[in-house]
Amino acid sequence: MKTTMRVLVLALFCAAVAASGLSAQEKSYELKPAATIKDILSENIGKRVIVRMDAGENVEGTVYKVGDGLVHISKLSGRDFYDAAVRIDRISAVVFKVRGN
């Protein structure tokens, strides 16, 4: 009886792990046709992003606030005590996490 119960619990655990893995793989980002860099930054307030600038450099941190022409990026990667104010019109790409692990 105990062996049957253990097998049943193990099978349920394996099924739960497999199902959670499938749901993580199914997530994707739906780009809206009229989306702008500002819209994407606004959707990611409070999340870590990498902002690729027109000049080629990357700024990595947490989107804190999005204004009309600037975005405030806090907790910069590799710069513990620094934040950045970045001109939105100088951003060429925003890299953000969609799926887990």
C-alpha beads as a LAMMPS data file, in Angstrom:
LAMMPS data file: protein, C-alpha beads

101 atoms
100 bonds

1 atom types
1 bond types

-500.0 500.0 xlo xhi
-500.0 500.0 ylo yhi
-500.0 500.0 zlo zhi

Masses

1 110.0

Atoms # bond

1 1 1 0.000 0.000 0.000
2 1 1 2.811 2.429 0.906
3 1 1 4.667 1.603 -2.307
4 1 1 1.563 2.300 -4.398
5 1 1 1.059 5.610 -2.628
6 1 1 4.698 6.607 -3.201
7 1 1 4.459 5.747 -6.891
8 1 1 1.249 7.771 -7.170
9 1 1 2.799 10.792 -5.419
10 1 1 5.902 10.552 -7.610
11 1 1 3.774 10.344 -10.762
12 1 1 1.743 13.400 -9.725
13 1 1 4.942 15.307 -8.934
14 1 1 6.444 14.439 -12.345
15 1 1 3.237 15.483 -14.093
16 1 1 3.195 18.807 -12.232
17 1 1 6.836 19.505 -13.123
18 1 1 6.215 18.647 -16.780
19 1 1 3.123 20.851 -16.916
20 1 1 4.934 23.799 -15.353
21 1 1 7.764 23.415 -17.873
22 1 1 5.321 23.454 -20.775
23 1 1 3.564 26.585 -19.564
24 1 1 6.904 28.396 -19.207
25 1 1 7.814 27.499 -22.783
26 1 1 4.474 28.679 -24.159
27 1 1 4.854 32.262 -22.940
28 1 1 5.779 34.806 -25.571
29 1 1 5.658 38.538 -26.096
30 1 1 2.843 39.932 -28.223
31 1 1 4.127 43.047 -30.022
32 1 1 1.366 45.555 -30.640
33 1 1 1.429 47.065 -34.171
34 1 1 1.670 50.669 -32.950
35 1 1 4.049 49.959 -30.029
36 1 1 6.847 52.413 -29.344
37 1 1 10.016 52.141 -27.258
38 1 1 8.250 54.244 -24.622
39 1 1 5.319 51.769 -24.532
40 1 1 7.655 48.797 -24.093
41 1 1 9.548 50.567 -21.307
42 1 1 6.243 51.441 -19.587
43 1 1 5.173 47.776 -19.720
44 1 1 8.418 46.860 -17.945
45 1 1 8.343 49.318 -15.010
46 1 1 9.850 47.552 -12.001
47 1 1 11.555 44.922 -14.180
48 1 1 15.171 44.441 -15.291
49 1 1 15.938 45.403 -18.880
50 1 1 18.900 45.994 -21.132
51 1 1 18.585 49.185 -23.155
52 1 1 20.662 49.245 -26.357
53 1 1 21.600 52.773 -27.349
54 1 1 21.980 54.113 -30.921
55 1 1 25.718 54.523 -30.294
56 1 1 26.024 50.802 -29.440
57 1 1 26.450 50.790 -25.660
58 1 1 24.135 48.863 -23.328
59 1 1 22.549 50.150 -20.125
60 1 1 21.237 47.388 -17.859
61 1 1 19.054 48.017 -14.839
62 1 1 15.518 48.282 -13.511
63 1 1 12.990 50.567 -15.209
64 1 1 11.918 52.944 -12.467
65 1 1 9.926 55.634 -14.287
66 1 1 9.136 56.560 -17.888
67 1 1 8.666 60.194 -18.792
68 1 1 7.920 61.971 -22.068
69 1 1 11.506 62.041 -23.280
70 1 1 13.516 60.227 -20.600
71 1 1 13.473 56.885 -18.825
72 1 1 14.884 56.508 -15.308
73 1 1 16.854 53.257 -15.022
74 1 1 17.788 52.353 -11.440
75 1 1 20.126 49.746 -9.905
76 1 1 22.526 49.752 -12.850
77 1 1 24.344 46.491 -13.449
78 1 1 27.963 46.739 -12.299
79 1 1 27.418 50.193 -10.771
80 1 1 25.944 49.597 -7.345
81 1 1 25.235 53.192 -6.353
82 1 1 24.209 54.646 -9.727
83 1 1 21.030 55.286 -11.677
84 1 1 20.683 56.658 -15.207
85 1 1 18.371 59.016 -17.047
86 1 1 18.315 57.917 -20.690
87 1 1 16.846 59.766 -23.651
88 1 1 14.140 57.569 -25.153
89 1 1 14.800 58.857 -28.685
90 1 1 18.382 57.502 -28.474
91 1 1 17.307 53.927 -27.657
92 1 1 17.447 51.434 -30.527
93 1 1 16.294 48.291 -28.633
94 1 1 14.943 47.104 -25.290
95 1 1 15.829 43.574 -24.156
96 1 1 13.580 42.110 -21.454
97 1 1 12.783 38.728 -19.933
98 1 1 9.642 36.985 -21.146
99 1 1 10.116 33.350 -20.099
100 1 1 11.445 31.905 -16.858
101 1 1 14.654 29.839 -16.591

Bonds

1 1 1 2
2 1 2 3
3 1 3 4
4 1 4 5
5 1 5 6
6 1 6 7
7 1 7 8
8 1 8 9
9 1 9 10
10 1 10 11
11 1 11 12
12 1 12 13
13 1 13 14
14 1 14 15
15 1 15 16
16 1 16 17
17 1 17 18
18 1 18 19
19 1 19 20
20 1 20 21
21 1 21 22
22 1 22 23
23 1 23 24
24 1 24 25
25 1 25 26
26 1 26 27
27 1 27 28
28 1 28 29
29 1 29 30
30 1 30 31
31 1 31 32
32 1 32 33
33 1 33 34
34 1 34 35
35 1 35 36
36 1 36 37
37 1 37 38
38 1 38 39
39 1 39 40
40 1 40 41
41 1 41 42
42 1 42 43
43 1 43 44
44 1 44 45
45 1 45 46
46 1 46 47
47 1 47 48
48 1 48 49
49 1 49 50
50 1 50 51
51 1 51 52
52 1 52 53
53 1 53 54
54 1 54 55
55 1 55 56
56 1 56 57
57 1 57 58
58 1 58 59
59 1 59 60
60 1 60 61
61 1 61 62
62 1 62 63
63 1 63 64
64 1 64 65
65 1 65 66
66 1 66 67
67 1 67 68
68 1 68 69
69 1 69 70
70 1 70 71
71 1 71 72
72 1 72 73
73 1 73 74
74 1 74 75
75 1 75 76
76 1 76 77
77 1 77 78
78 1 78 79
79 1 79 80
80 1 80 81
81 1 81 82
82 1 82 83
83 1 83 84
84 1 84 85
85 1 85 86
86 1 86 87
87 1 87 88
88 1 88 89
89 1 89 90
90 1 90 91
91 1 91 92
92 1 92 93
93 1 93 94
94 1 94 95
95 1 95 96
96 1 96 97
97 1 97 98
98 1 98 99
99 1 99 100
100 1 100 101
